[in-house]
Amino acid sequence: MTALRLVQRMKRDWMHTGRRPSGLCGAALLVAARLHDFCRTTKEIVNVVKVCESTLRKRLTEFEDTPTSQLTIEEFMRVDLDGECDPPCFTAGLRKKKDQQVFVRVPGLHKTFFYI
């Protein structure tokens, strides 16, 4: 049941767009197993859902950037967050654009210029 709620939340947070379902299911299974104290390794999950280990890590990293990942187990089971997150590719693009900006402060001026 927990893995199903996780997949539903991932879909609401746009993580499913452009992704194969097996990667989301693998991430949800791993998180759900660890929430309920089942000792499962990423290799075991990878063998079950037939995805690459790096794909599983990417889905977990994307899930980590959502508000749902900040909830406790009790909050996750009780609370249904109404808000949606931006798609992971959008937030990654914003992060990349921000990293490429160079801020320049000109002495004597009270403005900061940035170049892309």
All heavy atoms as an XYZ file, in Angstrom:
936
protein
N       0.814     -1.192      0.000
C       0.000      0.000      0.000
C       0.866      1.268      0.000
O       0.534      2.244     -0.650
C      -0.924     -0.048      1.223
C      -1.981      0.981      1.189
S      -3.089      0.612     -0.164
C      -4.331      1.782      0.104
N       1.959      1.237      0.736
C       2.845      2.394      0.800
C       3.485      2.661     -0.560
O       3.576      3.808     -0.996
C       3.941      2.182      1.861
O       3.312      1.867      3.101
C       4.777      3.416      2.042
N       3.917      1.608     -1.244
C       4.534      1.780     -2.561
C       3.528      2.366     -3.546
O       3.884      3.200     -4.377
C       5.065      0.442     -3.071
N       2.276      1.955     -3.436
C       1.236      2.488     -4.312
C       1.024      3.979     -4.063
O       0.917      4.767     -5.006
C      -0.069      1.721     -4.100
C      -1.240      2.125     -4.972
C      -0.921      1.888     -6.433
C      -2.475      1.349     -4.572
N       0.990      4.382     -2.796
C       0.866      5.810     -2.467
C       2.073      6.597     -2.972
O       1.935      7.726     -3.430
C       0.705      6.016     -0.953
C      -0.679      5.731     -0.440
C      -0.786      6.015      1.062
N      -0.513      7.393      1.412
C      -1.427      8.355      1.492
N      -2.672      8.089      1.225
N      -1.094      9.573      1.858
N       3.250      5.997     -2.877
C       4.453      6.665     -3.373
C       4.380      6.878     -4.883
O       4.713      7.954     -5.382
C       5.697      5.848     -3.020
C       6.169      5.949     -1.574
C       7.154      4.844     -1.258
C       6.786      7.309     -1.311
N       3.946      5.861     -5.618
C       3.831      6.002     -7.071
C       2.790      7.059     -7.416
O       3.004      7.876     -8.322
C       3.500      4.644     -7.731
C       3.125      4.818     -9.190
C       4.676      3.699     -7.611
N       1.669      7.075     -6.704
C       0.651      8.098     -6.951
C       1.215      9.489     -6.707
O       0.956     10.425     -7.473
C      -0.566      7.866     -6.057
C      -1.386      6.674     -6.444
C      -2.473      6.365     -5.432
O      -2.463      6.864     -4.297
N      -3.419      5.526     -5.834
N       1.980      9.632     -5.660
C       2.578     10.936     -5.352
C       3.625     11.314     -6.405
O       3.729     12.474     -6.794
C       3.191     10.901     -3.949
C       3.630     12.235     -3.445
C       2.481     13.201     -3.363
N       2.982     14.528     -3.604
C       2.266     15.621     -3.590
N       0.981     15.556     -3.360
N       2.801     16.786     -3.823
N       4.395     10.347     -6.865
C       5.384     10.613     -7.908
C       4.694     11.067     -9.195
O       5.190     11.955     -9.886
C       6.227      9.360     -8.179
C       7.201      9.025     -7.097
S       8.025      7.465     -7.464
C       9.087      7.290     -6.052
N       3.559     10.459     -9.492
C       2.809     10.872    -10.688
C       2.291     12.292    -10.522
O       2.327     13.094    -11.454
C       1.645      9.914    -10.938
C       2.069      8.584    -11.493
C       0.900      7.668    -11.678
C       0.580      7.598    -13.136
N      -0.490      6.640    -13.428
N       1.819     12.632     -9.335
C       1.326     13.986     -9.082
C       2.447     15.006     -9.168
O       2.221     16.153     -9.551
C       0.662     14.054     -7.713
C      -0.088     15.363     -7.517
C      -0.829     15.439     -6.212
N      -1.813     14.386     -6.133
C      -2.270     13.880     -5.005
N      -1.818     14.333     -3.862
N      -3.158     12.934     -4.996
N       3.655     14.583     -8.847
C       4.816     15.473     -8.916
C       5.513     15.417    -10.271
O       6.656     15.826    -10.396
C       5.820     15.130     -7.805
C       5.305     15.503     -6.439
O       4.471     16.420     -6.349
O       5.732     14.878     -5.453
N       4.857     14.890    -11.274
C       5.325     14.868    -12.663
C       6.558     14.005    -12.882
O       7.242     14.140    -13.889
C       5.613     16.282    -13.162
C       4.422     17.144    -13.277
C       3.864     17.900    -12.297
C       3.612     17.342    -14.439
N       2.764     18.551    -12.781
C       2.593     18.234    -14.097
C       3.674     16.846    -15.733
C       1.640     18.655    -14.996
C       2.729     17.266    -16.636
C       1.717     18.160    -16.259
N       6.870     13.116    -11.972
C       8.057     12.282    -12.142
C       7.846     11.209    -13.208
O       8.804     10.640    -13.713
C       8.442     11.628    -10.816
C       9.085     12.582     -9.836
S       9.527     11.797     -8.299
C      10.680     10.567     -8.831
N       6.615     10.909    -13.564
C       6.337      9.833    -14.516
C       6.460     10.276    -15.966
O       6.574      9.449    -16.864
C       4.936      9.272    -14.272
C       3.833     10.196    -14.698
N       3.565     11.382    -14.046
C       2.956     10.114    -15.712
C       2.556     11.978    -14.651
N       2.159     11.234    -15.663
N       6.460     11.572    -16.210
C       6.486     12.074    -17.574
C       7.811     11.758    -18.248
O       8.879     12.144    -17.771
C       6.253     13.600    -17.576
O       5.045     13.876    -16.884
C       6.167     14.133    -18.989
N       7.735     11.018    -19.342
C       8.934     10.660    -20.091
C       9.758      9.561    -19.459
O      10.902      9.333    -19.847
N       9.209      8.885    -18.484
C       9.934      7.827    -17.779
C       9.217      6.497    -17.967
O       8.008      6.441    -18.102
C       9.995      8.110    -16.269
C      10.510      9.466    -15.866
C      11.998      9.537    -16.034
N      12.707     10.606    -15.405
C      12.546     11.894    -15.590
N      11.586     12.332    -16.343
N      13.318     12.777    -15.013
N       9.959      5.426    -17.906
C       9.346      4.103    -17.916
C       8.829      3.792    -16.514
O       9.460      4.154    -15.517
C      10.359      3.050    -18.339
C      10.743      3.205    -19.782
C      11.588      2.082    -20.231
N      11.904      2.277    -21.654
C      12.550      1.419    -22.364
N      12.984      0.310    -21.817
N      12.790      1.656    -23.633
N       7.703      3.124    -16.429
C       7.109      2.841    -15.119
C       7.988      1.994    -14.203
O       7.902      2.113    -12.981
C       5.824      2.091    -15.450
C       5.553      2.357    -16.874
C       6.861      2.672    -17.520
N       8.843      1.162    -14.771
C       9.651      0.278    -13.936
C      10.618      1.043    -13.036
O      10.888      0.616    -11.910
C      10.404     -0.727    -14.798
O      11.156     -0.062    -15.782
N      11.127      2.173    -13.487
C      12.026      2.971    -12.649
C      11.301      3.571    -11.458
O      11.812      3.566    -10.333
N      10.092      4.091    -11.693
C       9.293      4.642    -10.596
C       8.893      3.551     -9.611
O       8.939      3.747     -8.397
C       8.037      5.325    -11.133
C       8.236      6.587    -11.948
C       6.897      7.107    -12.436
C       8.948      7.641    -11.141
N       8.492      2.397    -10.158
C       8.092      1.284     -9.292
C       9.271      0.807     -8.445
O       9.108      0.511     -7.257
C       7.547      0.134    -10.123
S       5.962      0.501    -10.880
N      10.438      0.742     -9.040
C      11.625      0.329     -8.284
C      11.939      1.282     -7.154
O      12.223      0.862     -6.031
N      11.874      2.583     -7.443
C      12.143      3.579     -6.400
C      11.092      3.489     -5.295
O      11.419      3.545     -4.110
C      12.160      4.980     -7.003
N       9.826      3.328     -5.692
C       8.752      3.225     -4.703
C       8.902      1.965     -3.851
O       8.697      2.004     -2.634
C       7.391      3.239     -5.397
N       9.276      0.852     -4.473
C       9.476     -0.384     -3.713
C      10.617     -0.253     -2.711
O      10.512     -0.710     -1.570
C       9.763     -1.548     -4.664
C       8.579     -2.135     -5.396
C       9.049     -3.143     -6.425
C       7.612     -2.777     -4.422
N      11.706      0.365     -3.136
C      12.854      0.521     -2.240
C      12.518      1.427     -1.056
O      12.816      1.097      0.095
C      14.061      1.070     -3.009
C      15.357      1.169     -2.226
C      15.806     -0.219     -1.772
C      16.433      1.808     -3.071
N      11.867      2.549     -1.327
C      11.496      3.469     -0.245
C      10.491      2.801      0.694
O      10.627      2.872      1.922
C      10.931      4.787     -0.816
C      10.345      5.650      0.288
C      12.010      5.542     -1.565
N       9.487      2.135      0.137
C       8.472      1.472      0.966
C       9.089      0.363      1.819
O       8.750      0.211      2.998
C       7.365      0.908      0.086
N      10.001     -0.399      1.233
C      10.655     -1.464      1.998
C      11.444     -0.895      3.167
O      11.371     -1.404      4.288
C      11.582     -2.268      1.081
N      12.141      0.184      2.917
C      12.936      0.777      4.001
C      12.070      1.465      5.043
O      12.418      1.494      6.224
C      13.966      1.735      3.418
C      15.025      0.960      2.648
C      16.129      1.802      2.140
N      17.126      0.961      1.464
C      18.122      1.439      0.774
N      18.270      2.748      0.649
N      18.983      0.634      0.196
N      10.927      2.008      4.628
C      10.005      2.618      5.594
C       9.460      1.590      6.579
O       9.212      1.890      7.734
C       8.834      3.294      4.873
C       9.093      4.633      4.215
C       7.858      5.098      3.449
C       9.490      5.679      5.243
N       9.275      0.368      6.081
C       8.695     -0.689      6.913
C       9.748     -1.676      7.421
O       9.428     -2.801      7.803
C       7.601     -1.423      6.133
C       6.435     -0.550      5.815
N       5.547     -0.113      6.765
C       6.031      0.002      4.646
C       4.632      0.650      6.200
N       4.909      0.744      4.915
N      11.000     -1.238      7.434
C      12.128     -1.999      7.998
C      12.374     -3.349      7.329
O      12.762     -4.318      7.981
C      11.954     -2.194      9.510
C      12.011     -0.883     10.272
O      12.781     -0.001      9.848
O      11.287     -0.730     11.274
N      12.135     -3.433      6.027
C      12.541     -4.607      5.263
C      13.917     -4.303      4.682
O      14.103     -3.285      4.029
C      11.560     -4.907      4.121
C      10.259     -5.475      4.584
C       9.135     -4.672      4.664
C      10.158     -6.814      4.933
C       7.932     -5.197      5.087
C       8.958     -7.342      5.357
C       7.834     -6.530      5.436
N      14.854     -5.168      4.928
C      16.219     -4.946      4.444
C      16.333     -5.407      2.997
O      16.553     -6.592      2.725
C      17.217     -5.683      5.325
S      17.229     -5.088      7.013
N      16.172     -4.490      2.085
C      16.310     -4.773      0.661
C      17.395     -3.873      0.101
O      17.453     -2.686      0.390
C      15.008     -4.515     -0.097
C      13.864     -5.389      0.320
C      14.106     -6.838     -0.137
N      13.069     -7.711      0.382
C      13.285     -8.635      1.316
N      14.475     -8.791      1.830
N      12.306     -9.399      1.721
N      18.255     -4.449     -0.720
C      19.319     -3.672     -1.333
C      18.857     -3.168     -2.690
O      17.874     -3.657     -3.246
C      20.585     -4.534     -1.525
O      20.288     -5.580     -2.440
C      21.064     -5.112     -0.199
N      19.601     -2.209     -3.204
C      19.259     -1.701     -4.535
C      19.455     -2.786     -5.587
O      18.693     -2.847     -6.554
C      20.108     -0.462     -4.883
O      21.486     -0.787     -4.754
C      19.761      0.710     -4.005
N      20.413     -3.656     -5.394
C      20.641     -4.751     -6.353
C      19.440     -5.685     -6.401
O      19.071     -6.163     -7.479
C      21.911     -5.512     -6.006
C      23.174     -4.725     -6.285
C      24.383     -5.625     -6.153
C      25.639     -4.835     -6.307
N      25.991     -4.560     -7.664
N      18.833     -5.961     -5.260
C      17.647     -6.818     -5.243
C      16.489     -6.163     -5.994
O      15.795     -6.817     -6.777
C      17.222     -7.129     -3.805
C      18.182     -8.029     -3.065
C      17.824     -8.187     -1.601
O      17.358     -7.203     -0.982
O      18.024     -9.299     -1.084
N      16.305     -4.879     -5.782
C      15.226     -4.150     -6.463
C      15.504     -4.091     -7.955
O      14.611     -4.291     -8.775
C      15.072     -2.730     -5.876
C      14.734     -2.790     -4.387
C      14.036     -1.940     -6.637
C      13.406     -3.398     -4.040
N      16.762     -3.845     -8.330
C      17.141     -3.782     -9.739
C      16.852     -5.113    -10.435
O      16.360     -5.144    -11.560
C      18.637     -3.387     -9.868
C      19.184     -3.692    -11.240
C      18.811     -1.921     -9.534
N      17.128     -6.222     -9.763
C      16.863     -7.540    -10.344
C      15.367     -7.796    -10.525
O      14.968     -8.482    -11.457
C      17.467     -8.645     -9.485
C      18.973     -8.671     -9.568
O      19.551     -8.255    -10.567
N      19.613     -9.156     -8.527
N      14.546     -7.241     -9.665
C      13.100     -7.454     -9.747
C      12.477     -6.601    -10.846
O      11.703     -7.095    -11.664
C      12.424     -7.163     -8.384
C      10.918     -7.153     -8.510
C      12.859     -8.186     -7.354
N      12.798     -5.310    -10.870
C      12.130     -4.396    -11.816
C      12.869     -4.246    -13.141
O      12.361     -3.605    -14.050
C      11.882     -3.003    -11.189
C      10.922     -3.102    -10.035
C      13.163     -2.335    -10.774
N      14.054     -4.830    -13.242
C      14.819     -4.839    -14.496
C      15.161     -3.441    -15.016
O      14.882     -3.087    -16.148
C      14.070     -5.610    -15.586
C      13.637     -6.996    -15.200
C      14.821     -7.921    -15.106
C      14.344     -9.356    -14.937
N      14.776     -9.975    -13.728
N      15.735     -2.630    -14.140
C      16.256     -1.328    -14.540
C      17.709     -1.244    -14.088
O      18.155     -2.027    -13.249
C      15.462     -0.134    -13.937
C      14.054     -0.104    -14.453
C      15.496     -0.146    -12.438
N      18.414     -0.281    -14.631
C      19.809     -0.058    -14.262
C      19.857      0.595    -12.874
O      18.951      1.325    -12.480
C      20.448      0.844    -15.308
S      22.188      1.149    -15.031
N      20.909      0.325    -12.150
C      21.060      0.890    -10.816
C      21.131      2.424    -10.854
O      20.615      3.093     -9.966
C      22.306      0.316    -10.147
C      22.339      0.499     -8.656
C      23.440     -0.315     -8.005
O      23.872     -1.340     -8.569
O      23.873      0.102     -6.915
N      21.727      2.971    -11.895
C      21.809      4.431    -12.006
C      20.415      5.042    -12.228
O      20.135      6.132    -11.736
C      22.760      4.841    -13.127
O      22.280      4.406    -14.370
N      19.555      4.334    -12.956
C      18.179      4.805    -13.152
C      17.454      4.868    -11.825
O      16.758      5.839    -11.524
C      17.415      3.875    -14.124
O      18.106      3.840    -15.356
C      16.001      4.347    -14.333
N      17.631      3.841    -11.020
C      17.000      3.804     -9.702
C      17.509      4.949     -8.836
O      16.727      5.630     -8.166
C      17.278      2.451     -9.044
C      16.556      2.160     -7.743
C      15.052      2.174     -7.936
C      16.996      0.821     -7.201
N      18.810      5.199     -8.881
C      19.381      6.311     -8.112
C      18.830      7.653     -8.581
O      18.551      8.535     -7.771
C      20.901      6.309     -8.208
C      21.545      5.494     -7.107
C      23.048      5.661     -7.067
N      23.638      4.486     -7.722
C      24.347      4.515     -8.840
N      24.617      5.649     -9.421
N      24.826      3.414     -9.371
N      18.666      7.823     -9.902
C      18.117      9.074    -10.436
C      16.692      9.303     -9.950
O      16.323     10.417     -9.580
C      18.130      9.064    -11.959
C      19.488      9.262    -12.566
C      19.398      9.212    -14.071
C      20.764      9.189    -14.708
N      20.678      9.054    -16.170
N      15.874      8.253     -9.968
C      14.488      8.397     -9.502
C      14.444      8.734     -8.015
O      13.645      9.538     -7.566
C      13.674      7.123     -9.751
C      13.492      6.712    -11.192
C      12.761      7.720    -12.053
N      13.626      8.689    -12.678
C      14.345      8.501    -13.782
N      14.336      7.343    -14.398
N      15.087      9.462    -14.271
N      15.344      8.135     -7.245
C      15.403      8.439     -5.818
C      15.856      9.882     -5.576
O      15.340     10.566     -4.691
C      16.328      7.460     -5.095
C      15.826      6.018     -5.007
C      16.932      5.110     -4.496
C      14.595      5.926     -4.134
N      16.801     10.350     -6.376
C      17.267     11.736     -6.258
C      16.153     12.704     -6.631
O      15.966     13.724     -5.960
C      18.497     11.963     -7.153
O      19.505     11.037     -6.786
C      19.025     13.378     -7.005
N      15.405     12.389     -7.688
C      14.281     13.241     -8.079
C      13.213     13.263     -6.999
O      12.640     14.302     -6.707
C      13.675     12.743     -9.399
C      14.568     12.978    -10.583
C      14.060     12.302    -11.848
O      13.031     11.597    -11.797
O      14.699     12.489    -12.899
N      12.960     12.104     -6.392
C      11.967     12.044     -5.321
C      12.440     12.837     -4.106
O      11.641     13.465     -3.418
C      11.691     10.595     -4.930
C      10.675     10.463     -3.841
C       9.343     10.756     -4.077
C      11.047     10.050     -2.571
C       8.402     10.642     -3.064
C      10.117      9.934     -1.564
C       8.786     10.229     -1.805
N      13.720     12.838     -3.868
C      14.302     13.563     -2.736
C      14.030     15.067     -2.831
O      13.941     15.756     -1.825
C      15.803     13.305     -2.696
C      16.503     13.803     -1.468
C      17.971     13.434     -1.523
O      18.287     12.249     -1.361
O      18.793     14.346     -1.732
N      13.877     15.579     -4.057
C      13.638     17.004     -4.264
C      12.171     17.401     -4.107
O      11.833     18.562     -4.297
C      14.115     17.418     -5.664
C      15.630     17.320     -5.799
O      16.318     17.372     -4.766
O      16.109     17.184     -6.939
N      11.298     16.464     -3.778
C       9.873     16.767     -3.634
C       9.522     16.979     -2.158
O      10.213     16.476     -1.271
C       8.999     15.622     -4.188
O       9.209     14.449     -3.406
C       9.323     15.343     -5.645
N       8.442     17.713     -1.880
C       8.024     17.915     -0.487
C       7.620     16.624      0.212
O       7.742     16.504      1.429
C       6.817     18.851     -0.599
C       6.880     19.448     -1.946
C       7.641     18.499     -2.804
N       7.167     15.637     -0.527
C       6.749     14.366      0.062
C       7.904     13.683      0.771
O       7.718     13.032      1.800
C       6.183     13.437     -1.028
O       5.139     14.122     -1.713
C       5.622     12.169     -0.442
N       9.100     13.823      0.252
C      10.252     13.158      0.859
C      10.594     13.733      2.230
O      11.303     13.093      3.001
C      11.469     13.257     -0.056
O      11.913     14.594     -0.149
N      10.084     14.910      2.538
C      10.375     15.538      3.823
C       9.401     15.112      4.925
O       9.592     15.455      6.087
C      10.345     17.068      3.686
C      11.272     17.602      2.613
C      12.718     17.193      2.819
O      13.233     17.243      3.926
N      13.370     16.775      1.747
N       8.348     14.370      4.557
C       7.344     13.948      5.533
C       7.839     12.755      6.343
O       8.610     11.936      5.848
C       6.040     13.555      4.823
C       5.330     14.639      4.021
C       4.138     14.038      3.301
C       4.903     15.782      4.909
N       7.345     12.647      7.577
C       7.611     11.446      8.367
C       6.683     10.340      7.879
O       5.768     10.581      7.083
C       7.350     11.709      9.862
O       5.968     12.013     10.041
C       8.207     12.851     10.389
N       6.889      9.131      8.356
C       6.049      8.007      7.931
C       4.593      8.257      8.308
O       3.680      8.042      7.500
C       6.547      6.691      8.561
C       7.970      6.401      8.111
C       5.625      5.538      8.214
C       8.624      5.271      8.860
N       4.363      8.736      9.523
C       2.997      8.997      9.988
C       2.342     10.093      9.155
O       1.180      9.987      8.769
C       2.985      9.387     11.473
C       3.382      8.272     12.414
C       4.891      8.087     12.512
O       5.654      9.040     12.201
O       5.312      6.968     12.858
N       3.085     11.162      8.879
C       2.542     12.248      8.063
C       2.242     11.772      6.648
O       1.220     12.134      6.076
C       3.533     13.420      8.007
C       3.667     14.169      9.295
C       4.776     15.216      9.235
O       5.702     15.076      8.412
O       4.707     16.164     10.029
N       3.127     10.949      6.104
C       2.927     10.452      4.749
C       1.645      9.616      4.660
O       0.902      9.716      3.688
C       4.126      9.617      4.301
C       3.953      9.005      2.948
C       4.012      9.793      1.809
C       3.702      7.649      2.807
C       3.844      9.235      0.546
C       3.533      7.091      1.561
C       3.604      7.884      0.433
N       1.397      8.794      5.664
C       0.211      7.944      5.638
C      -1.072      8.741      5.926
O      -2.138      8.383      5.464
C       0.350      6.809      6.657
C       1.510      5.889      6.348
S       1.521      5.302      4.655
C       0.632      3.795      4.831
N      -0.973      9.822      6.687
C      -2.145     10.614      7.070
C      -2.447     11.739      6.094
O      -3.589     11.944      5.703
C      -1.887     11.248      8.449
C      -2.708     10.733      9.548
C      -2.507     11.489     10.863
N      -1.135     11.823     11.201
C      -0.642     13.060     11.236
N      -1.400     14.081     10.973
N       0.608     13.276     11.553
N      -1.419     12.475      5.710
C      -1.591     13.717      4.957
C      -1.518     13.440      3.464
O      -0.644     12.708      3.001
C      -0.489     14.737      5.355
C      -0.596     16.003      4.547
C      -0.569     15.037      6.840
N      -2.437     14.053      2.722
C      -2.378     13.990      1.272
C      -2.093     15.397      0.772
O      -2.965     16.267      0.805
C      -3.692     13.474      0.688
C      -3.585     13.141     -0.773
O      -2.467     12.872     -1.235
O      -4.627     13.155     -1.460
N      -0.861     15.637      0.348
C      -0.470     16.969     -0.093
C      -1.224     17.338     -1.370
O      -1.328     16.537     -2.296
C       1.035     17.026     -0.357
C       1.924     16.812      0.860
C       3.381     16.775      0.435
C       1.708     17.891      1.887
N      -1.761     18.547     -1.395
C      -2.531     18.985     -2.550
C      -1.652     19.551     -3.650
O      -1.978     19.461     -4.820
C      -3.552     20.052     -2.129
C      -4.623     19.471     -1.221
O      -4.941     18.281     -1.397
O      -5.125     20.205     -0.361
N      -0.560     20.158     -3.279
C       0.289     20.829     -4.256
C       1.066     19.866     -5.132
O       1.293     18.711     -4.784
N       1.436     20.367     -6.285
C       2.273     19.609     -7.207
C       3.641     20.267     -7.293
O       3.776     21.461     -7.089
C       1.665     19.602     -8.610
C       0.360     18.886     -8.727
C      -0.187     18.933    -10.138
O       0.383     19.645    -10.991
O      -1.194     18.264    -10.385
N       4.628     19.491     -7.621
C       5.964     20.019     -7.882
C       6.114     20.255     -9.372
O       5.336     19.750    -10.175
C       7.030     19.025     -7.441
S       7.173     18.881     -5.676
N       7.129     20.996     -9.729
C       7.464     21.137    -11.139
C       8.103     19.832    -11.610
O       8.703     19.109    -10.819
C       8.443     22.292    -11.340
C       7.799     23.641    -11.073
O       6.605     23.788    -11.376
O       8.501     24.533    -10.564
N       8.011     19.542    -12.914
C       8.666     18.336    -13.426
C      10.166     18.365    -13.159
O      10.784     19.431    -13.161
C       8.383     18.398    -14.935
C       7.191     19.270    -15.074
C       7.267     20.254    -13.946
N      10.767     17.195    -12.915
C      12.210     17.146    -12.620
C      13.077     17.770    -13.700
O      14.082     18.411    -13.396
C      12.488     15.650    -12.491
C      11.191     15.043    -12.142
C      10.145     15.879    -12.809
N      12.686     17.623    -14.968
C      13.507     18.205    -16.040
C      13.456     19.735    -15.994
O      14.429     20.405    -16.304
C      13.069     17.685    -17.403
S      11.375     18.066    -17.825
N      12.327     20.294    -15.564
C      12.192     21.747    -15.443
C      13.070     22.273    -14.316
O      13.797     23.254    -14.484
C      10.728     22.121    -15.216
C      10.489     23.590    -15.060
C      10.502     24.430    -16.160
C      10.246     24.142    -13.807
C      10.285     25.785    -16.027
C      10.028     25.493    -13.663
C      10.053     26.315    -14.766
N      13.005     21.624    -13.158
C      13.819     22.075    -12.026
C      15.305     21.881    -12.298
O      16.126     22.694    -11.888
C      13.430     21.347    -10.732
O      13.493     19.939    -10.941
C      12.034     21.736    -10.282
N      15.656     20.805    -13.016
C      17.063     20.597    -13.373
C      17.530     21.683    -14.331
O      18.665     22.167    -14.228
C      17.259     19.221    -14.001
N      16.662     22.096    -15.253
C      17.006     23.177    -16.179
C      17.206     24.494    -15.463
O      18.123     25.254    -15.787
N      16.343     24.782    -14.480
C      16.502     26.005    -13.688
C      17.809     25.985    -12.908
O      18.514     26.998    -12.833
C      15.336     26.165    -12.722
C      13.993     26.574    -13.311
C      12.943     26.632    -12.209
C      14.095     27.924    -14.004
N      18.117     24.840    -12.320
C      19.353     24.707    -11.547
C      20.571     24.896    -12.446
O      21.525     25.574    -12.079
C      19.388     23.339    -10.873
C      20.456     23.201     -9.828
C      20.404     21.866     -9.100
N      19.108     21.601     -8.500
C      18.357     20.529     -8.772
N      18.774     19.616     -9.611
N      17.194     20.359     -8.184
N      20.523     24.323    -13.651
C      21.634     24.448    -14.592
C      21.794     25.891    -15.052
O      22.917     26.410    -15.137
C      21.385     23.544    -15.791
C      22.518     23.499    -16.771
C      22.221     22.515    -17.890
C      23.339     22.484    -18.898
N      23.048     21.560    -19.996
N      20.679     26.562    -15.322
C      20.727     27.954    -15.748
C      21.294     28.839    -14.645
O      22.092     29.739    -14.901
C      19.327     28.418    -16.136
C      19.284     29.748    -16.807
C      17.870     30.049    -17.278
C      17.824     31.340    -18.060
N      16.481     31.631    -18.561
N      20.898     28.581    -13.404
C      21.397     29.361    -12.277
C      22.903     29.152    -12.097
O      23.630     30.087    -11.794
C      20.663     28.961    -11.001
C      21.030     29.789     -9.810
C      20.246     29.376     -8.585
C      20.662     30.169     -7.382
N      19.965     29.751     -6.174
N      23.367     27.923    -12.305
C      24.792     27.635    -12.181
C      25.615     28.311    -13.268
O      26.789     28.626    -13.069
C      25.045     26.128    -12.227
C      24.527     25.419    -10.989
O      24.267     26.092     -9.976
O      24.383     24.184    -11.047
N      25.013     28.550    -14.432
C      25.736     29.161    -15.540
C      25.811     30.677    -15.429
O      26.621     31.299    -16.103
C      25.068     28.792    -16.869
C      25.257     27.354    -17.246
C      24.509     26.986    -18.515
O      23.651     27.735    -18.967
N      24.824     25.841    -19.068
N      24.969     31.266    -14.609
C      24.972     32.727    -14.474
C      26.208     33.180    -13.703
O      26.614     32.573    -12.728
C      23.728     33.210    -13.748
C      22.467     33.055    -14.542
C      21.252     33.514    -13.765
O      21.302     33.673    -12.555
N      20.166     33.717    -14.461
N      26.784     34.257    -14.170
C      27.939     34.847    -13.514
C      27.527     36.238    -13.049
O      27.102     37.065    -13.848
C      29.140     34.943    -14.480
C      30.311     35.624    -13.811
C      29.508     33.572    -14.999
N      27.620     36.471    -11.769
C      27.244     37.764    -11.220
C      28.472     38.661    -11.130
O      29.534     38.244    -10.672
C      26.612     37.599     -9.837
C      25.284     36.922     -9.885
C      25.165     35.555     -9.689
C      24.130     37.652    -10.141
C      23.942     34.940     -9.743
C      22.897     37.035    -10.202
C      22.800     35.677    -10.002
N      28.303     39.908    -11.574
C      29.405     40.871    -11.579
C      28.936     42.120    -10.841
O      27.906     42.703    -11.165
C      29.808     41.233    -13.032
C      30.905     42.271    -13.028
C      30.212     40.000    -13.800
N      29.681     42.518     -9.846
C      29.373     43.743     -9.124
C      30.380     44.798     -9.569
O      31.594     44.612     -9.441
C      29.433     43.536     -7.627
C      29.114     44.806     -6.839
C      28.853     44.500     -5.383
N      27.506     44.046     -5.178
C      26.463     44.850     -4.967
N      26.645     46.146     -4.982
N      25.278     44.373     -4.736
N      29.860     45.898    -10.080
C      30.707     46.978    -10.563
C      30.926     47.944     -9.403
O      29.961     48.427     -8.805
C      30.049     47.699    -11.765
C      30.921     48.844    -12.250
C      29.778     46.711    -12.881
N      32.190     48.244     -9.062
C      32.447     49.164     -7.954
C      31.848     50.547     -8.237
O      31.920     51.052     -9.350
C      33.976     49.247     -7.890
C      34.475     48.068     -8.657
C      33.415     47.719     -9.640
N      31.233     51.119     -7.232
C      30.657     52.449     -7.368
C      29.196     52.426     -7.804
O      28.505     53.428     -7.693
N      28.723     51.320     -8.324
C      27.326     51.200     -8.721
C      26.571     50.364     -7.693
O      27.133     49.498     -7.042
C      27.192     50.546    -10.105
C      27.710     51.353    -11.291
C      27.554     50.543    -12.562
C      26.925     52.649    -11.427
N      25.309     50.642     -7.571
C      24.494     49.899     -6.606
C      23.694     48.799     -7.290
O      22.705     48.338     -6.766
C      23.540     50.849     -5.882
C      24.253     51.888     -5.087
N      24.970     51.592     -3.960
C      24.402     53.222     -5.269
C      25.493     52.691     -3.461
N      25.174     53.697     -4.232
N      24.142     48.390     -8.450
C      23.437     47.346     -9.182
C      24.372     46.153     -9.390
O      25.589     46.303     -9.453
C      22.973     47.832    -10.553
C      21.901     48.899    -10.468
C      21.453     49.277    -11.853
C      20.381     50.343    -11.770
N      19.941     50.774    -13.089
N      23.775     45.000     -9.482
C      24.519     43.788     -9.800
C      24.076     43.322    -11.175
O      22.896     43.205    -11.451
C      24.228     42.688     -8.761
O      24.591     43.177     -7.477
C      25.016     41.435     -9.079
N      25.026     43.080    -12.046
C      24.741     42.609    -13.382
C      25.047     41.123    -13.457
O      25.937     40.639    -12.800
C      25.602     43.359    -14.413
C      25.404     44.839    -14.398
C      26.246     45.678    -13.675
C      24.337     45.414    -15.105
C      26.055     47.040    -13.658
C      24.142     46.773    -15.090
C      24.983     47.587    -14.367
N      24.312     40.448    -14.286
C      24.650     39.050    -14.486
C      24.665     38.754    -15.987
O      23.958     39.318    -16.762
C      23.711     38.093    -13.751
C      22.287     38.109    -14.244
C      21.881     37.201    -15.210
C      21.365     39.002    -13.721
C      20.582     37.200    -15.654
C      20.064     38.987    -14.167
C      19.665     38.098    -15.143
N      25.562     37.852    -16.325
C      25.738     37.448    -17.706
C      25.461     35.960    -17.807
O      25.790     35.190    -16.929
C      27.169     37.736    -18.167
C      27.526     39.184    -18.097
C      28.215     39.695    -17.011
C      27.155     40.051    -19.120
C      28.540     41.039    -16.933
C      27.479     41.395    -19.041
C      28.167     41.877    -17.953
O      28.480     43.202    -17.880
N      24.910     35.577    -18.930
C      24.643     34.154    -19.158
C      25.589     33.642    -20.224
O      25.916     34.258    -21.152
C      23.186     33.931    -19.572
C      22.277     34.362    -18.437
C      22.945     32.494    -19.932
C      20.813     34.269    -18.748
